[in-house]
Amino acid sequence: MPGGEASYATKRQPPESHTQHPWATQPYERLDQPDQEGRAACPGYVATDFNGYAGTRTPEQGAAIAVKLATLPDDGPRGGFFDDAGEIPW
């Protein structure tokens, strides 16, 4: 069918917004900035739709560590993995 391949090719292209986003093209350069901080958080076993609400923690309890890490001062700990009790060795 004439034009069939072109139509298929057009549909197979990713959305332009995804390919044009600056972080999509240079994700690691952004982390090289001195004002960037890297931290990872463990929210614990949170009751969510994903686990059928079987978790032992509320979403508010799980979010507490993310809020704590996001609001640390500029000289706070960096490059670690944290839960409510503090840094987790890894």
mmCIF file of the C-alpha atoms, coordinates in Angstrom:
data_MODEL
# 
_entry.id   MODEL 
# 
loop_
_atom_site.group_PDB 
_atom_site.id 
_atom_site.type_symbol 
_atom_site.label_atom_id 
_atom_site.label_alt_id 
_atom_site.label_comp_id 
_atom_site.label_asym_id 
_atom_site.label_entity_id 
_atom_site.label_seq_id 
_atom_site.pdbx_PDB_ins_code 
_atom_site.Cartn_x 
_atom_site.Cartn_y 
_atom_site.Cartn_z 
_atom_site.occupancy 
_atom_site.B_iso_or_equiv 
_atom_site.pdbx_formal_charge 
_atom_site.auth_seq_id 
_atom_site.auth_comp_id 
_atom_site.auth_asym_id 
_atom_site.auth_atom_id 
_atom_site.pdbx_PDB_model_num 
ATOM 1  C CA . MET A 1 1  ? 0.000  0.000  0.000  1.00 0.00 ? 1  MET A CA 1 
ATOM 2  C CA . PRO A 1 2  ? 1.546  3.388  -0.974 1.00 0.00 ? 2  PRO A CA 1 
ATOM 3  C CA . GLY A 1 3  ? 2.529  5.496  2.036  1.00 0.00 ? 3  GLY A CA 1 
ATOM 4  C CA . GLY A 1 4  ? 2.078  2.625  4.458  1.00 0.00 ? 4  GLY A CA 1 
ATOM 5  C CA . GLU A 1 5  ? 5.711  2.458  5.459  1.00 0.00 ? 5  GLU A CA 1 
ATOM 6  C CA . ALA A 1 6  ? 5.978  6.198  6.025  1.00 0.00 ? 6  ALA A CA 1 
ATOM 7  C CA . SER A 1 7  ? 2.904  6.145  8.260  1.00 0.00 ? 7  SER A CA 1 
ATOM 8  C CA . TYR A 1 8  ? 4.354  3.293  10.293 1.00 0.00 ? 8  TYR A CA 1 
ATOM 9  C CA . ALA A 1 9  ? 7.747  5.000  10.593 1.00 0.00 ? 9  ALA A CA 1 
ATOM 10 C CA . THR A 1 10 ? 6.139  8.198  11.829 1.00 0.00 ? 10 THR A CA 1 
ATOM 11 C CA . LYS A 1 11 ? 4.222  6.343  14.512 1.00 0.00 ? 11 LYS A CA 1 
ATOM 12 C CA . ARG A 1 12 ? 7.360  4.579  15.718 1.00 0.00 ? 12 ARG A CA 1 
ATOM 13 C CA . GLN A 1 13 ? 9.255  7.793  16.493 1.00 0.00 ? 13 GLN A CA 1 
ATOM 14 C CA . PRO A 1 14 ? 9.408  8.879  20.158 1.00 0.00 ? 14 PRO A CA 1 
ATOM 15 C CA . PRO A 1 15 ? 7.548  12.029 21.182 1.00 0.00 ? 15 PRO A CA 1 
ATOM 16 C CA . GLU A 1 16 ? 9.583  15.130 20.411 1.00 0.00 ? 16 GLU A CA 1 
ATOM 17 C CA . SER A 1 17 ? 9.287  16.448 23.962 1.00 0.00 ? 17 SER A CA 1 
ATOM 18 C CA . HIS A 1 18 ? 11.131 13.363 25.227 1.00 0.00 ? 18 HIS A CA 1 
ATOM 19 C CA . THR A 1 19 ? 14.006 13.625 22.768 1.00 0.00 ? 19 THR A CA 1 
ATOM 20 C CA . GLN A 1 20 ? 14.423 17.379 23.144 1.00 0.00 ? 20 GLN A CA 1 
ATOM 21 C CA . HIS A 1 21 ? 14.574 17.574 26.940 1.00 0.00 ? 21 HIS A CA 1 
ATOM 22 C CA . PRO A 1 22 ? 18.059 18.743 28.050 1.00 0.00 ? 22 PRO A CA 1 
ATOM 23 C CA . TRP A 1 23 ? 18.314 16.046 30.747 1.00 0.00 ? 23 TRP A CA 1 
ATOM 24 C CA . ALA A 1 24 ? 17.484 13.344 28.199 1.00 0.00 ? 24 ALA A CA 1 
ATOM 25 C CA . THR A 1 25 ? 20.493 14.274 26.083 1.00 0.00 ? 25 THR A CA 1 
ATOM 26 C CA . GLN A 1 26 ? 22.997 15.109 28.859 1.00 0.00 ? 26 GLN A CA 1 
ATOM 27 C CA . PRO A 1 27 ? 21.894 13.352 32.070 1.00 0.00 ? 27 PRO A CA 1 
ATOM 28 C CA . TYR A 1 28 ? 25.325 13.069 33.678 1.00 0.00 ? 28 TYR A CA 1 
ATOM 29 C CA . GLU A 1 29 ? 26.570 16.599 33.054 1.00 0.00 ? 29 GLU A CA 1 
ATOM 30 C CA . ARG A 1 30 ? 23.823 17.909 35.321 1.00 0.00 ? 30 ARG A CA 1 
ATOM 31 C CA . LEU A 1 31 ? 25.242 15.925 38.259 1.00 0.00 ? 31 LEU A CA 1 
ATOM 32 C CA . ASP A 1 32 ? 28.714 17.368 37.765 1.00 0.00 ? 32 ASP A CA 1 
ATOM 33 C CA . GLN A 1 33 ? 27.543 20.752 38.987 1.00 0.00 ? 33 GLN A CA 1 
ATOM 34 C CA . PRO A 1 34 ? 28.944 21.584 42.449 1.00 0.00 ? 34 PRO A CA 1 
ATOM 35 C CA . ASP A 1 35 ? 25.526 22.599 43.778 1.00 0.00 ? 35 ASP A CA 1 
ATOM 36 C CA . GLN A 1 36 ? 23.966 19.203 42.939 1.00 0.00 ? 36 GLN A CA 1 
ATOM 37 C CA . GLU A 1 37 ? 23.462 16.667 45.720 1.00 0.00 ? 37 GLU A CA 1 
ATOM 38 C CA . GLY A 1 38 ? 22.874 12.952 45.405 1.00 0.00 ? 38 GLY A CA 1 
ATOM 39 C CA . ARG A 1 39 ? 21.004 11.024 48.071 1.00 0.00 ? 39 ARG A CA 1 
ATOM 40 C CA . ALA A 1 40 ? 18.893 7.873  48.011 1.00 0.00 ? 40 ALA A CA 1 
ATOM 41 C CA . ALA A 1 41 ? 16.063 7.072  50.401 1.00 0.00 ? 41 ALA A CA 1 
ATOM 42 C CA . CYS A 1 42 ? 14.357 3.895  51.550 1.00 0.00 ? 42 CYS A CA 1 
ATOM 43 C CA . PRO A 1 43 ? 10.734 4.625  52.485 1.00 0.00 ? 43 PRO A CA 1 
ATOM 44 C CA . GLY A 1 44 ? 10.228 1.167  54.007 1.00 0.00 ? 44 GLY A CA 1 
ATOM 45 C CA . TYR A 1 45 ? 7.336  -1.195 53.271 1.00 0.00 ? 45 TYR A CA 1 
ATOM 46 C CA . VAL A 1 46 ? 4.634  1.350  52.486 1.00 0.00 ? 46 VAL A CA 1 
ATOM 47 C CA . ALA A 1 47 ? 1.007  0.312  51.970 1.00 0.00 ? 47 ALA A CA 1 
ATOM 48 C CA . THR A 1 48 ? 0.292  1.231  48.347 1.00 0.00 ? 48 THR A CA 1 
ATOM 49 C CA . ASP A 1 49 ? -1.815 0.017  45.455 1.00 0.00 ? 49 ASP A CA 1 
ATOM 50 C CA . PHE A 1 50 ? 1.356  -1.569 44.051 1.00 0.00 ? 50 PHE A CA 1 
ATOM 51 C CA . ASN A 1 51 ? 1.538  -4.095 46.907 1.00 0.00 ? 51 ASN A CA 1 
ATOM 52 C CA . GLY A 1 52 ? -2.202 -4.444 47.513 1.00 0.00 ? 52 GLY A CA 1 
ATOM 53 C CA . TYR A 1 53 ? -1.956 -2.191 50.599 1.00 0.00 ? 53 TYR A CA 1 
ATOM 54 C CA . ALA A 1 54 ? -0.069 -4.936 52.443 1.00 0.00 ? 54 ALA A CA 1 
ATOM 55 C CA . GLY A 1 55 ? 2.675  -2.578 53.656 1.00 0.00 ? 55 GLY A CA 1 
ATOM 56 C CA . THR A 1 56 ? 3.127  -1.803 57.320 1.00 0.00 ? 56 THR A CA 1 
ATOM 57 C CA . ARG A 1 57 ? 3.737  1.938  56.868 1.00 0.00 ? 57 ARG A CA 1 
ATOM 58 C CA . THR A 1 58 ? 1.459  4.751  55.746 1.00 0.00 ? 58 THR A CA 1 
ATOM 59 C CA . PRO A 1 59 ? 2.376  6.867  52.726 1.00 0.00 ? 59 PRO A CA 1 
ATOM 60 C CA . GLU A 1 60 ? 3.029  9.760  55.107 1.00 0.00 ? 60 GLU A CA 1 
ATOM 61 C CA . GLN A 1 61 ? 5.513  7.668  57.081 1.00 0.00 ? 61 GLN A CA 1 
ATOM 62 C CA . GLY A 1 62 ? 7.221  6.556  53.879 1.00 0.00 ? 62 GLY A CA 1 
ATOM 63 C CA . ALA A 1 63 ? 7.474  10.114 52.579 1.00 0.00 ? 63 ALA A CA 1 
ATOM 64 C CA . ALA A 1 64 ? 9.058  11.429 55.780 1.00 0.00 ? 64 ALA A CA 1 
ATOM 65 C CA . ILE A 1 65 ? 12.599 10.401 54.794 1.00 0.00 ? 65 ILE A CA 1 
ATOM 66 C CA . ALA A 1 66 ? 12.287 11.984 51.337 1.00 0.00 ? 66 ALA A CA 1 
ATOM 67 C CA . VAL A 1 67 ? 11.110 15.244 52.892 1.00 0.00 ? 67 VAL A CA 1 
ATOM 68 C CA . LYS A 1 68 ? 13.923 15.131 55.454 1.00 0.00 ? 68 LYS A CA 1 
ATOM 69 C CA . LEU A 1 69 ? 16.581 14.611 52.759 1.00 0.00 ? 69 LEU A CA 1 
ATOM 70 C CA . ALA A 1 70 ? 15.104 17.258 50.481 1.00 0.00 ? 70 ALA A CA 1 
ATOM 71 C CA . THR A 1 71 ? 15.202 19.875 53.215 1.00 0.00 ? 71 THR A CA 1 
ATOM 72 C CA . LEU A 1 72 ? 18.724 19.236 54.528 1.00 0.00 ? 72 LEU A CA 1 
ATOM 73 C CA . PRO A 1 73 ? 21.065 22.239 54.551 1.00 0.00 ? 73 PRO A CA 1 
ATOM 74 C CA . ASP A 1 74 ? 23.639 22.659 51.792 1.00 0.00 ? 74 ASP A CA 1 
ATOM 75 C CA . ASP A 1 75 ? 26.371 21.150 53.968 1.00 0.00 ? 75 ASP A CA 1 
ATOM 76 C CA . GLY A 1 76 ? 24.281 18.054 54.801 1.00 0.00 ? 76 GLY A CA 1 
ATOM 77 C CA . PRO A 1 77 ? 25.355 14.494 54.010 1.00 0.00 ? 77 PRO A CA 1 
ATOM 78 C CA . ARG A 1 78 ? 25.690 13.557 50.322 1.00 0.00 ? 78 ARG A CA 1 
ATOM 79 C CA . GLY A 1 79 ? 26.057 10.383 48.334 1.00 0.00 ? 79 GLY A CA 1 
ATOM 80 C CA . GLY A 1 80 ? 24.408 8.102  50.862 1.00 0.00 ? 80 GLY A CA 1 
ATOM 81 C CA . PHE A 1 81 ? 21.447 5.769  51.222 1.00 0.00 ? 81 PHE A CA 1 
ATOM 82 C CA . PHE A 1 82 ? 19.119 6.746  54.081 1.00 0.00 ? 82 PHE A CA 1 
ATOM 83 C CA . ASP A 1 83 ? 16.069 5.578  55.998 1.00 0.00 ? 83 ASP A CA 1 
ATOM 84 C CA . ASP A 1 84 ? 14.341 6.906  59.113 1.00 0.00 ? 84 ASP A CA 1 
ATOM 85 C CA . ALA A 1 85 ? 17.161 5.701  61.363 1.00 0.00 ? 85 ALA A CA 1 
ATOM 86 C CA . GLY A 1 86 ? 19.906 7.380  59.333 1.00 0.00 ? 86 GLY A CA 1 
ATOM 87 C CA . GLU A 1 87 ? 22.470 6.299  56.772 1.00 0.00 ? 87 GLU A CA 1 
ATOM 88 C CA . ILE A 1 88 ? 22.359 2.691  55.587 1.00 0.00 ? 88 ILE A CA 1 
ATOM 89 C CA . PRO A 1 89 ? 25.743 1.147  54.704 1.00 0.00 ? 89 PRO A CA 1 
ATOM 90 C CA . TRP A 1 90 ? 25.943 -0.344 51.214 1.00 0.00 ? 90 TRP A CA 1 
# 
